[in-house]
Amino acid sequence: MKRYIAEYVRTFVLIHLVGIPVTNTSVNPARSIGPALFVGGWALGQLWLFLIAPLIGSVLAVGVYMMIREPEVLITPRQVEQALESQQAERDRGRGRRE
C-alpha cells in the first residue's frame, strides 16, 4: 500500500512541476470547467476533450489489461471436492504413521 501512495505522490508532484508550468494543465476539474463556462468560445470548445479524453484513456487501459492479464484458473466444484478428499486422505495417512 505504501508503494502505491508513494507512486501517487510522485505522479502528482511531476504533474505540478512539469505539467502546469509547461502546458497550463489543470489538475482540478473545477479549475477547467468553471472558467470555460464563464469565458465561453474557445475555452468551451476545448472542454469536451477535458471530459472525454479520460474516458477514452480508461477504455483503452481496460483493453490493454484484458490483452496482457493472466487467464483466471477456474476449477469446478467436483475438482474442489476431489482436492479436499485427497488432502484429507494425506492427513489421515500422516496421522497413522505418527501414532
C-alpha positions, -999 to 999 in steps of 0.1 A, spaced: 0 0 0 28 24 8 43 18 -27 10 29 -43 8 60 -22 45 69 -30 38 64 -67 7 86 -65 26 114 -47 55 112 -73 30 114 -102 11 143 -85 44 162 -79 55 156 -115 22 169 -129 26 200 -108 63 206 -115 61 200 -153 25 199 -165 13 232 -150 42 255 -160 47 240 -194 11 234 -207 -10 252 -181 -27 219 -174 -55 218 -148 -53 191 -121 -86 201 -105 -116 197 -129 -133 227 -113 -104 249 -125 -111 239 -160 -149 237 -161 -157 269 -142 -136 293 -163 -146 275 -195 -183 282 -187 -176 318 -180 -152 325 -208 -171 305 -235 -158 305 -270 -125 286 -275 -124 275 -238 -158 259 -240 -149 244 -274 -119 226 -257 -139 214 -227 -152 183 -244 -116 170 -247 -110 175 -210 -141 155 -202 -139 128 -229 -102 121 -230 -100 104 -196 -129 81 -206 -112 71 -238 -80 65 -219 -97 43 -194 -114 22 -221 -81 18 -238 -64 8 -205 -91 -18 -199 -85 -32 -234 -47 -34 -228 -52 -50 -194 -76 -76 -209 -49 -85 -235 -20 -89 -211 -36 -103 -180 -31 -139 -169 -62 -160 -175 -81 -170 -145 -78 -206 -134 -113 -218 -128 -120 -252 -112 -153 -270 -110 -170 -278 -77 -162 -315 -84 -125 -307 -87 -126 -289 -54 -142 -319 -37 -116 -342 -52 -88 -319 -40 -103 -318 -5 -107 -355 -4 -72 -362 -14 -58 -337 11 -79 -353 39 -66 -387 29 -30 -374 30 -36 -360 65 -51 -393 77 -21 -413 63 2 -389 81 -16 -393 114 -15 -431 111 23 -430 109 28 -408 139 5 -428 163 
